[in-house]
Every structure is written in C-alpha cells, then in structure tokens.
Amino acid sequence: MIERPRGTNDFIPPESILREKIIKLISEYLKIFGYNLIETPIFEKSELFKRSVGDTSDIVLKEMYEFKDKKGRDLVLRPELTASVVRAVIQNRLYNNNHLKFYYIGPIFRYERPQLGRFRQATQFGIEYLGNPSFLADFEIIFLTQNLYRHIFNNFNIKNIEFKIHINSIGCNNCRPSYKQKLYEYFVNYEKDLCQDCQKRLNLNVLRILDCKNLVCKNISLNAPKSVDYLCLECKNHFENLLNLLKMNNINFVIDNYLVRGLDYYNRTVFEVKTILDNNTIDLAGGGRYDYLANFIDNNYNIAGCGFAGGLERLTLIINNYNPQKSFNMIKILFSLISEQKGLDIFKYLLSTIENINTNANLLKDNYSFYFSIDNSLKSALKLANNMDLDYIIFIGEQEIEKNIFQIKNLKTGKQKEFSLNEINLLVKNINNFLDKLNR
C-alpha cells in the first residue's frame, strides 16, 4: 500500500466540511474591511526567501523544500506567503504610493517535525497591509487578527475563549545595531552553555537566540537586554502610540520583551496572538511590520507593510476541542423519485428541486447537503439512504403523483409526513419550515 508522505494529511468529511466553512468565514469577514484575495504560486525562486526571510533563519537553513527544475533553476516550495505577496505586488506594478490590502489562504511547506496542529504541508491564511507606515496600520492588523478569530469562534458557539496579545518592538535599521551589539556582549558570556544552533547564531544573527526554543537558551535569555530600552525616538513614539491605542480599545496585551519572530524582514512591531487550551498556551497567529521587505526583494522599492498569518489546521484543532464535529456536520437529505419505469414525467420535479438549490445561497450556511436518486422501489431508496447515513429522505412515486403529494421521512426518528405536491417548488427555499412541521 502506498501511503501519504509523513507530515501531510488527507482532509475528509467532516473535517473537510469544517475547513470549508472556516475558509468561507475568513473570506467574508476580511472583504468587509477592504482586503482582496491574492493567490501566488506554491513554488518560487529560492532567492526570494533567502533574501527576505534570511539566509541564517531556521526556515532557510533547515525547513525549505528546495529543488532544481529540468533546466537547473533553483526553486523552493513556498515556506510562507508574505514574501510571495510582496514579490507579486512589485512584479505586477500594483504599488503607486497607495494603500494595498490583500488576504490569502493557501498551502505552505516546511520540513520540520510533525506535531499536534502542525504539518509539513500546512494551510496558512493571513492579511497584508502595504503602503501605510503609521502605527494605525499596526493597530488595524492586530485588531483584525483578534476579531477574526473571535468571529470564527462565535460562529461555532465558542464564546468564552481567552485571547492574549504578546507584543514587542525590535526597532529599525537606525537603532537595532546598538541593541544587537548589547545582546552579543551579553550572550558571549554564555557561549559554551548555548545550544549548538545558538552558538552559530551568536556571530551570524544574535537576535535569533531570543527565538530559540531550547530551555537552557530560554533561561539564559531571561536576563538579556531588552529591545525597548534601545529604541530610537521615532521607533519609541511608534510603539507607545500603538500601545495607547490598544489600551483605548480595551485590547488586552502583554509586552513580551524577547519576542522577535523568526524572520529577518520584521522591524518595529512584532506580535503573536495566543489562547489557552487544556491549560496549554497555543499560538494562534503571528505577525508584525516589515518596512524593509520590498527593498530586500528589489532595491528600487521601499514599501511599508505589516500583516499577520495563522494556521488553518491549528484553528480546526481548537474548534474540535471546544465544539465537537457534530456541530458542523451537514444535514444530509436524499431526494428520491420512485418508479419502475425510466424517463417519466415526474423527472421535472427533480429538475425543479435542483434549480432551487442552485439559486439558494443560504443552504451552505444552514448546513444542508442534497443527494438525488431514481429508484425502482421505496425499499431500495431507503437502503441507499441508510447506507449513506443520511438524515432525511424526500420521495415521490407514482402513487404520490396520483395523490398530488410528496413524502418526507426522518431517518433517525422514523417520523414521516406528506405535503402537497403544489409546494414542491418551495421545498428547498423553505426547507427549515418543512422539517419543522415533520419533527413537531
């Protein structure tokens, strides 16, 4: 048997139904705030991420799926989407000193140890706000990140979930060098105690030590210099204005002095949104400001930007924990025509039902899924419905045609009720009313 590669997953119902609903919620919510969908290739030139993410980052050194095409060009399966979005903006000449807003949903690829809620092929969603250097843009991103998650959780009746915003400022090209020097002077005293990766980071990119997950390195970092103590006046004002605006809008946050994020393109604001699940803190999303990213990609461009990204798999894990799968199962209904002959006139009733489904946008929202069959007998139709574990069967046979009725049966309770065939055109449009009458 050939199995899927380690670190990947097959998403099948009902999990795939949940994912579909979440994607729809994300798209609808972000469009309200002026964000438009952008799609980029799942593979890019390797140089894009080595320039932007950083050639000393874990993503580039350890996690990228790199390969050569048939002409020997160096390509990579994209490990993240922000760099791809900015590349697309530059290549398609979308930027003209105006504000640009995009959202994306798509696969990313990282070779890392598979764990709960994290796969080697994962689905990432996020937003990018380009062209606005103000702290107001940072606030919008943080506000939308938290409220998007709240909107999704509310749709699954998850009301009491806690959010924690961890936030920091890592300065700019003017003030960060002096901070990095102070970090080096601190960590060099512990060089022999650091993990092997951090011993390399000490000379390559000392900021990365603060992002290390090794417990020894984390403990050493607890007394390291804080970036906020070395901010230039402009960065300090940017950060203070942002924090004041968060307070004014009752957004709970904690200043995390050692939050740096793992990508080279960040400057000034960095943040993560966390929640508590089974007494464990789980990262939901992360992001920040990246005013130098466009220049890393093409030195003819300087485009301010900020954004966030989150993982779809981790989100579905939390929803499943709080609100098990029955809450997003579809209500499955079989529409069956019962006849021993084929090509009967009653086929028109099937067509009228299909036409109503095509024009009714609320069916997905209301969790309905329709199946259709033409059967020789009611017995065979019921056998099909039971084998498919359906919830209801709606059937019309020759006897029903003669009586000018159709029948609906609840396959879970056994309740059955007849309705006038004159109402068949209203069936899908008002399916809730019909099922309510049946189940009373």
C-alpha positions as CSV (number, residue, x, y, z in Angstrom):
1,M,0.0,0.0,0.0
2,I,1.3,3.5,-0.9
3,E,0.7,5.9,2.0
4,R,0.8,9.7,2.1
5,P,4.1,11.3,3.0
6,R,4.9,11.9,6.7
7,G,3.8,15.3,7.8
8,T,0.9,15.6,5.3
9,N,-2.8,14.9,5.8
10,D,-5.9,13.9,3.9
11,F,-8.8,16.1,4.9
12,I,-12.1,14.1,4.6
13,P,-15.6,14.8,5.8
14,P,-16.5,16.0,8.4
15,E,-13.1,17.7,8.8
16,S,-13.1,19.0,5.2
17,I,-16.6,20.4,5.8
18,L,-15.3,22.3,8.8
19,R,-12.3,23.7,6.8
20,E,-14.6,24.8,4.0
21,K,-16.8,26.7,6.5
22,I,-13.8,28.4,8.1
23,I,-12.4,29.5,4.8
24,K,-15.7,31.0,3.9
25,L,-15.9,32.8,7.2
26,I,-12.4,34.2,6.7
27,S,-13.1,35.4,3.2
28,E,-16.4,37.1,4.0
29,Y,-15.1,38.8,7.1
30,L,-11.9,40.2,5.5
31,K,-13.7,41.5,2.4
32,I,-15.8,43.7,4.7
33,F,-12.6,45.6,5.7
34,G,-11.4,46.1,2.2
35,Y,-9.0,43.1,1.8
36,N,-9.0,41.4,-1.6
37,L,-7.9,37.9,-2.3
38,I,-4.4,37.3,-3.8
39,E,-3.0,34.0,-5.0
40,T,0.6,33.3,-5.7
41,P,2.4,30.2,-7.0
42,I,3.2,27.4,-4.5
43,F,6.8,27.4,-5.7
44,E,9.1,30.4,-6.1
45,K,12.7,31.1,-6.8
46,S,14.8,30.1,-3.8
47,E,16.5,33.5,-3.8
48,L,13.2,35.2,-2.8
49,F,13.2,33.6,0.6
50,K,16.9,33.6,1.2
51,R,16.8,37.4,0.7
52,S,13.7,38.1,2.6
53,V,13.3,35.5,5.4
54,G,17.0,35.5,6.0
55,D,19.7,33.0,4.9
56,T,20.5,32.3,8.6
57,S,16.9,31.6,9.6
58,D,15.8,28.1,10.5
59,I,13.3,28.2,7.6
60,V,16.1,28.7,5.1
61,L,18.8,26.5,6.8
62,K,16.6,23.6,7.9
63,E,13.0,23.7,6.6
64,M,12.7,24.7,3.0
65,Y,11.9,22.1,0.3
66,E,14.4,23.1,-2.4
67,F,14.8,21.5,-5.8
68,K,16.0,22.2,-9.3
69,D,13.8,22.1,-12.3
70,K,14.7,20.5,-15.6
71,K,16.7,23.5,-16.6
72,G,18.6,23.6,-13.3
73,R,16.9,26.6,-11.8
74,D,16.8,26.7,-8.0
75,L,13.2,26.6,-6.8
76,V,11.5,26.1,-3.5
77,L,8.0,25.2,-2.3
78,R,7.0,28.4,-0.5
79,P,7.5,28.2,3.3
80,E,5.4,31.3,3.9
81,L,3.4,33.8,1.9
82,T,4.3,37.4,2.9
83,A,7.4,37.4,0.7
84,S,5.4,36.0,-2.2
85,V,2.7,38.6,-1.8
86,V,5.2,41.5,-1.8
87,R,7.0,39.9,-4.8
88,A,3.7,39.8,-6.7
89,V,3.0,43.5,-5.8
90,I,6.4,44.5,-7.2
91,Q,6.3,42.3,-10.3
92,N,2.7,43.3,-11.2
93,R,3.5,47.0,-10.5
94,L,0.5,47.3,-8.2
95,Y,2.1,49.9,-5.9
96,N,1.7,53.6,-6.7
97,N,2.1,55.3,-3.3
98,N,-1.3,54.0,-2.4
99,H,-2.6,51.6,0.3
100,L,-3.0,48.0,-0.7
101,K,-4.8,45.3,1.2
102,F,-4.7,41.6,0.5
103,Y,-5.7,38.4,2.1
104,Y,-4.6,34.9,1.2
105,I,-5.4,31.3,2.0
106,G,-3.2,28.5,0.7
107,P,-0.6,25.8,1.4
108,I,2.9,26.3,2.7
109,F,5.7,23.7,3.1
110,R,8.2,23.3,5.8
111,Y,10.4,20.3,6.6
112,E,10.0,20.2,10.4
113,R,9.0,17.6,13.0
114,P,5.2,17.0,12.6
115,Q,3.3,17.7,15.8
116,L,-0.2,18.5,17.0
117,G,-1.7,21.1,14.7
118,R,1.4,21.4,12.6
119,F,2.2,19.6,9.3
120,R,4.9,19.7,6.7
121,Q,2.2,20.8,4.3
122,A,0.0,23.3,6.2
123,T,-2.7,25.7,5.2
124,Q,-1.9,29.3,6.1
125,F,-4.2,32.3,6.0
126,G,-3.4,35.9,6.6
127,I,-3.5,39.6,5.5
128,E,-1.0,42.1,4.3
129,Y,-1.5,45.9,4.5
130,L,1.0,47.7,2.3
131,G,1.8,51.4,1.9
132,N,1.0,52.7,5.3
133,P,3.9,53.3,7.7
134,S,1.7,54.6,10.6
135,F,1.1,52.8,13.9
136,L,-2.6,52.9,12.8
137,A,-1.9,50.2,10.3
138,D,-0.3,48.1,13.0
139,F,-3.4,48.6,15.2
140,E,-5.7,47.6,12.3
141,I,-3.8,44.3,11.8
142,I,-3.8,43.4,15.5
143,F,-7.4,44.4,15.9
144,L,-8.5,42.4,12.8
145,T,-6.4,39.3,13.8
146,Q,-8.1,39.1,17.2
147,N,-11.5,39.9,16.0
148,L,-11.3,37.5,13.0
149,Y,-10.6,34.6,15.4
150,R,-13.4,35.8,17.7
151,H,-15.8,36.0,14.7
152,I,-14.9,32.4,13.7
153,F,-15.2,31.0,17.2
154,N,-18.6,32.8,17.7
155,N,-19.9,31.1,14.6
156,F,-19.2,27.7,16.2
157,N,-20.7,28.8,19.6
158,I,-17.4,29.1,21.3
159,K,-18.0,32.2,23.5
160,N,-15.6,32.1,26.4
161,I,-12.2,31.6,24.8
162,E,-9.3,33.8,26.0
163,F,-7.0,35.8,23.8
164,K,-3.6,37.1,24.7
165,I,-1.7,39.5,22.5
166,H,2.1,39.3,23.0
167,I,3.8,42.4,21.6
168,N,7.2,43.9,21.3
169,S,9.2,46.4,19.2
170,I,12.5,45.3,17.7
171,G,13.4,48.8,16.4
172,C,14.7,49.8,12.9
173,N,17.9,49.9,11.0
174,N,19.0,53.0,12.9
175,C,18.6,51.7,16.5
176,R,18.8,47.9,16.1
177,P,22.6,47.7,15.6
178,S,23.3,49.1,19.0
179,Y,20.8,46.7,20.6
180,K,22.3,43.7,18.7
181,Q,25.8,44.7,20.0
182,K,24.5,44.7,23.6
183,L,22.9,41.3,23.0
184,Y,26.2,40.0,21.7
185,E,28.1,41.4,24.7
186,Y,25.6,39.6,27.0
187,F,25.4,36.2,25.2
188,V,29.1,35.9,24.6
189,N,29.5,35.3,28.3
190,Y,27.3,32.2,28.0
191,E,28.6,30.9,24.6
192,K,29.6,27.5,25.9
193,D,26.2,27.0,27.6
194,L,24.2,27.8,24.5
195,C,22.9,25.1,22.2
196,Q,24.9,24.4,19.0
197,D,22.5,26.4,16.9
198,C,22.7,29.4,19.1
199,Q,26.5,29.3,19.2
200,K,26.3,29.8,15.5
201,R,23.7,32.5,15.8
202,L,25.9,34.4,18.2
203,N,28.0,35.6,15.3
204,L,25.6,35.3,12.4
205,N,22.4,36.9,13.9
206,V,22.3,37.2,17.6
207,L,18.6,38.2,17.7
208,R,17.8,34.6,16.7
209,I,18.9,33.4,20.1
210,L,15.9,35.1,21.7
211,D,13.7,32.9,19.4
212,C,15.3,29.7,20.4
213,K,13.0,27.0,22.0
214,N,15.8,25.3,23.8
215,L,15.1,25.6,27.6
216,V,18.7,26.4,28.5
217,C,18.8,29.1,25.9
218,K,15.4,30.4,27.0
219,N,16.6,30.7,30.6
220,I,19.8,32.5,29.6
221,S,17.7,34.9,27.6
222,L,15.6,35.9,30.6
223,N,18.2,38.5,31.8
224,A,19.2,39.6,28.3
225,P,19.0,43.3,27.3
226,K,15.5,44.4,26.2
227,S,15.0,45.9,22.7
228,V,12.6,48.5,24.0
229,D,15.4,50.1,26.0
230,Y,17.4,50.8,22.8
231,L,14.7,52.2,20.6
232,C,15.3,55.4,18.7
233,L,12.9,58.3,19.3
234,E,10.8,57.5,16.2
235,C,10.5,53.8,17.0
236,K,9.7,54.6,20.6
237,N,6.9,57.0,19.6
238,H,5.5,54.5,17.1
239,F,5.4,51.8,19.8
240,E,3.9,54.0,22.5
241,N,1.2,55.3,20.2
242,L,0.3,51.8,19.3
243,L,0.1,50.6,22.9
244,N,-2.0,53.6,23.9
245,L,-4.4,52.8,21.0
246,L,-4.7,49.2,22.1
247,K,-5.5,50.3,25.6
248,M,-8.1,52.8,24.4
249,N,-9.9,49.9,22.6
250,N,-9.7,47.5,25.5
251,I,-7.4,45.1,23.7
252,N,-5.5,43.0,26.2
253,F,-1.8,42.7,25.6
254,V,1.4,41.9,27.4
255,I,4.8,43.4,26.4
256,D,7.0,40.4,25.6
257,N,10.5,41.8,25.7
258,Y,12.1,38.8,24.0
259,L,9.6,38.3,21.2
260,V,11.4,38.8,17.9
261,R,9.7,36.4,15.5
262,G,11.8,34.2,13.3
263,L,12.1,36.1,10.1
264,D,14.6,38.8,9.1
265,Y,12.2,41.1,7.4
266,Y,10.4,42.3,10.5
267,N,11.1,45.7,12.1
268,R,9.4,47.7,14.8
269,T,6.2,45.9,15.8
270,V,6.1,42.2,16.2
271,F,3.2,40.3,17.9
272,E,1.6,37.0,18.5
273,V,-2.0,36.0,19.4
274,K,-2.2,33.2,21.8
275,T,-5.0,31.2,23.5
276,I,-5.3,28.7,26.4
277,L,-6.3,25.1,25.5
278,D,-6.3,22.4,28.2
279,N,-4.0,24.6,30.4
280,N,-1.5,24.9,27.5
281,T,-0.8,28.2,25.7
282,I,-1.2,27.8,22.0
283,D,0.0,30.2,19.3
284,L,-2.9,31.1,17.0
285,A,-1.3,33.7,14.8
286,G,1.7,36.0,14.5
287,G,2.8,39.0,12.5
288,G,4.2,42.5,12.6
289,R,5.7,45.3,10.5
290,Y,8.1,44.7,7.6
291,D,9.1,48.0,6.1
292,Y,12.3,46.7,4.5
293,L,10.9,43.6,2.8
294,A,10.2,45.1,-0.6
295,N,13.8,46.6,-0.6
296,F,15.2,43.1,0.1
297,I,13.4,41.8,-3.0
298,D,14.0,44.7,-5.3
299,N,16.2,47.7,-4.1
300,N,14.2,50.0,-6.4
301,Y,11.2,49.7,-4.0
302,N,10.6,50.9,-0.5
303,I,7.1,49.9,0.6
304,A,5.9,50.0,4.2
305,G,4.0,46.9,5.2
306,C,2.5,44.9,8.1
307,G,0.4,41.8,8.4
308,F,-0.3,38.5,10.2
309,A,-0.6,34.8,9.4
310,G,-2.3,31.9,11.1
311,G,-2.6,28.2,10.5
312,L,-5.9,26.6,9.5
313,E,-5.0,23.2,11.0
314,R,-4.4,24.6,14.4
315,L,-7.6,26.5,14.3
316,T,-9.7,23.4,13.4
317,L,-8.0,21.6,16.3
318,I,-9.2,24.2,18.7
319,I,-12.8,24.2,17.3
320,N,-12.9,20.4,17.5
321,N,-11.8,20.6,21.1
322,Y,-14.4,23.1,22.2
323,N,-17.2,22.1,19.8
324,P,-17.1,18.5,18.6
325,Q,-17.7,17.6,15.0
326,K,-21.4,17.1,15.3
327,S,-21.8,20.9,15.3
328,F,-20.6,21.3,11.8
329,N,-21.9,18.0,10.2
330,M,-24.1,18.6,7.2
331,I,-27.8,17.7,7.4
332,K,-27.9,15.2,4.5
333,I,-31.2,14.7,2.5
334,L,-31.9,12.3,-0.3
335,F,-34.4,13.4,-2.9
336,S,-35.7,10.2,-4.5
337,L,-38.0,9.5,-7.4
338,I,-39.7,6.1,-7.1
339,S,-40.6,4.5,-10.4
340,E,-40.3,1.1,-12.1
341,Q,-40.0,3.0,-15.4
342,K,-37.4,5.4,-16.6
343,G,-37.8,8.8,-18.2
344,L,-41.1,9.6,-16.5
345,D,-42.7,13.0,-16.4
346,I,-42.0,13.1,-12.6
347,F,-38.4,13.9,-13.5
348,K,-39.5,17.5,-13.8
349,Y,-39.9,17.6,-10.0
350,L,-36.3,16.6,-9.6
351,L,-35.2,19.3,-12.0
352,S,-37.3,22.0,-10.2
353,T,-35.6,21.0,-6.9
354,I,-32.1,21.2,-8.4
355,E,-32.9,24.6,-9.9
356,N,-34.0,25.9,-6.4
357,I,-30.8,24.6,-4.9
358,N,-28.7,26.4,-7.5
359,T,-30.4,29.7,-6.6
360,N,-30.4,29.4,-2.8
361,A,-27.3,30.8,-1.3
362,N,-28.4,30.0,2.3
363,L,-28.2,26.2,2.0
364,L,-24.4,26.1,2.9
365,K,-25.0,28.5,5.7
366,D,-27.8,26.3,7.0
367,N,-25.7,23.1,6.7
368,Y,-27.8,21.3,4.1
369,S,-26.5,18.8,1.6
370,F,-28.7,17.2,-1.0
371,Y,-28.4,13.9,-2.8
372,F,-30.5,12.6,-5.7
373,S,-31.6,9.2,-7.0
374,I,-34.1,7.4,-9.2
375,D,-35.1,4.1,-7.6
376,N,-37.2,1.1,-8.5
377,S,-38.8,1.0,-5.1
378,L,-39.0,2.8,-1.8
379,K,-37.2,-0.1,-0.2
380,S,-34.2,0.4,-2.4
381,A,-34.3,4.1,-1.8
382,L,-34.3,3.6,2.0
383,K,-31.5,1.1,1.8
384,L,-29.4,3.6,-0.2
385,A,-30.2,6.4,2.4
386,N,-29.3,4.2,5.4
387,N,-26.1,3.0,3.8
388,M,-25.1,6.7,3.3
389,D,-26.1,7.5,6.8
390,L,-28.4,10.3,5.6
391,D,-30.8,12.2,7.8
392,Y,-33.9,12.6,5.7
393,I,-35.5,11.1,2.6
394,I,-37.9,13.1,0.4
395,F,-39.6,10.8,-2.1
396,I,-42.2,11.0,-4.9
397,G,-43.6,7.9,-6.5
398,E,-46.4,7.2,-9.0
399,Q,-48.9,6.9,-6.1
400,E,-47.7,10.2,-4.7
401,I,-48.2,11.8,-8.1
402,E,-51.8,10.4,-8.3
403,K,-52.5,11.8,-4.8
404,N,-50.7,15.1,-5.6
405,I,-48.4,14.7,-2.6
406,F,-44.7,14.1,-1.7
407,Q,-43.4,12.4,1.4
408,I,-40.6,13.4,3.9
409,K,-39.2,10.9,6.3
410,N,-36.8,11.5,9.2
411,L,-34.5,8.5,9.0
412,K,-33.3,9.0,12.6
413,T,-36.7,9.1,14.3
414,G,-38.9,7.3,11.8
415,K,-41.3,10.3,11.6
416,Q,-43.0,10.6,8.2
417,K,-45.3,13.3,6.8
418,E,-46.9,14.1,3.4
419,F,-47.1,17.5,1.8
420,S,-48.9,18.9,-1.2
421,L,-47.0,18.4,-4.5
422,N,-48.0,22.0,-5.3
423,E,-45.4,23.1,-2.7
424,I,-42.5,21.2,-4.3
425,N,-41.1,24.4,-5.7
426,L,-40.9,25.9,-2.2
427,L,-39.2,22.8,-0.7
428,V,-35.6,23.9,-0.9
429,K,-36.3,27.6,-0.3
430,N,-38.2,26.8,2.9
431,I,-36.6,23.5,3.9
432,N,-36.5,24.5,7.5
433,N,-40.3,25.0,7.6
434,F,-40.9,21.6,6.1
435,L,-38.6,19.8,8.5
436,D,-40.1,21.7,11.5
437,K,-43.6,20.5,10.5
438,L,-42.3,17.0,10.2
439,N,-40.5,16.9,13.5
440,R,-43.1,18.5,15.7
